Amino acid sequence: DKNALVSLPIEMGRLTKLKALSLKNNYLTKSNPQPIPAGVFTETLLIDLNLHGNDRLTSTDLNEFEGFDVFLERRKKKKDKSLHGGAMVDMSVCGLK
């Protein structure tokens, strides 16, 4: 959080056990290449991603990132399981508007 990041290294996709990632209050924006490598969404176990405070990035931008659909499906399955257990779950798109 608050690290003035504009992107993550492609090697982040090698963190196959990564489940949670907080990138609050940085400078991520829609760019080419995308600031969060596709491997982070497709090659990890990520289910919790917090992007709150990245004002230059919208949920629409995020939905266009390569691999994001894989992350959303995995997250939905996990959150659906929690809902059936009676837990209250935030289903907003990673803290973005």
C-alpha positions as CSV (number, residue, x, y, z in Angstrom):
1,D,0.0,0.0,0.0
2,K,1.1,3.6,-0.8
3,N,4.2,2.6,-2.7
4,A,3.8,4.8,-5.8
5,L,3.6,1.7,-8.0
6,V,2.7,2.1,-11.6
7,S,3.0,-1.6,-12.5
8,L,4.0,-5.0,-11.2
9,P,6.8,-7.1,-12.6
10,I,5.8,-10.0,-14.8
11,E,7.5,-12.4,-12.3
12,M,4.6,-11.8,-9.9
13,G,2.8,-14.5,-11.9
14,R,5.3,-17.0,-10.6
15,L,4.0,-16.6,-7.1
16,T,1.7,-19.7,-7.5
17,K,0.5,-19.6,-3.8
18,L,-0.4,-15.9,-3.8
19,K,-4.0,-15.6,-2.5
20,A,-4.2,-11.9,-1.4
21,L,-2.7,-8.8,-2.9
22,S,-3.2,-5.2,-1.6
23,L,-2.2,-2.4,-3.9
24,K,-4.1,0.4,-2.3
25,N,-3.3,4.0,-3.0
26,N,-0.8,3.5,-5.8
27,Y,-0.7,4.9,-9.4
28,L,-1.9,1.9,-11.4
29,T,-3.6,2.9,-14.7
30,K,-4.8,1.3,-17.9
31,S,-1.7,1.0,-20.0
32,N,0.1,-1.3,-22.4
33,P,1.5,-3.5,-21.1
34,Q,-1.2,-3.8,-18.4
35,P,0.1,-2.9,-15.0
36,I,-0.9,-6.2,-13.4
37,P,0.5,-9.0,-15.4
38,A,-2.0,-11.7,-16.7
39,G,0.0,-14.3,-14.8
40,V,-1.1,-12.8,-11.5
41,F,-4.7,-13.5,-12.5
42,T,-4.2,-16.9,-14.2
43,E,-1.2,-18.6,-12.5
44,T,-1.8,-17.8,-8.9
45,L,-4.5,-18.6,-6.3
46,L,-5.4,-15.0,-6.0
47,I,-8.9,-14.4,-4.7
48,D,-8.5,-11.1,-2.8
49,L,-7.3,-8.1,-4.7
50,N,-7.5,-4.6,-3.2
51,L,-7.0,-1.7,-5.6
52,H,-8.8,1.0,-3.6
53,G,-7.3,4.5,-4.1
54,N,-5.9,3.9,-7.6
55,D,-8.0,6.7,-9.0
56,R,-6.6,6.4,-12.5
57,L,-8.0,2.8,-12.8
58,T,-11.6,1.9,-13.1
59,S,-13.5,-1.4,-12.8
60,T,-14.2,-1.2,-16.5
61,D,-10.4,-1.0,-17.2
62,L,-9.8,-3.9,-14.9
63,N,-12.3,-6.0,-16.7
64,E,-10.4,-5.5,-19.9
65,F,-7.1,-6.9,-18.5
66,E,-5.9,-10.2,-19.9
67,G,-6.6,-13.0,-17.4
68,F,-9.0,-11.0,-15.2
69,D,-11.9,-13.2,-16.2
70,V,-10.0,-16.2,-14.8
71,F,-9.5,-14.4,-11.5
72,L,-13.2,-13.3,-11.3
73,E,-14.4,-16.9,-11.9
74,R,-12.1,-18.3,-9.2
75,R,-13.1,-15.5,-6.8
76,K,-16.8,-16.0,-7.5
77,K,-16.5,-19.7,-6.7
78,K,-14.7,-19.0,-3.4
79,K,-17.1,-16.2,-2.4
80,D,-20.2,-18.3,-3.4
81,K,-18.9,-21.0,-1.0
82,S,-18.6,-18.5,1.8
83,L,-22.1,-17.2,1.1
84,H,-23.5,-20.6,1.5
85,G,-21.8,-20.8,4.9
86,G,-23.7,-17.6,6.0
87,A,-20.7,-15.2,5.8
88,M,-21.2,-11.7,4.6
89,V,-18.9,-11.2,1.5
90,D,-18.0,-8.0,-0.4
91,M,-18.4,-8.7,-4.1
92,S,-17.4,-5.2,-5.3
93,V,-14.7,-5.2,-8.0
94,C,-11.5,-4.9,-6.0
95,G,-12.4,-1.6,-4.4
96,L,-12.7,0.3,-7.7
97,K,-15.6,2.4,-9.0
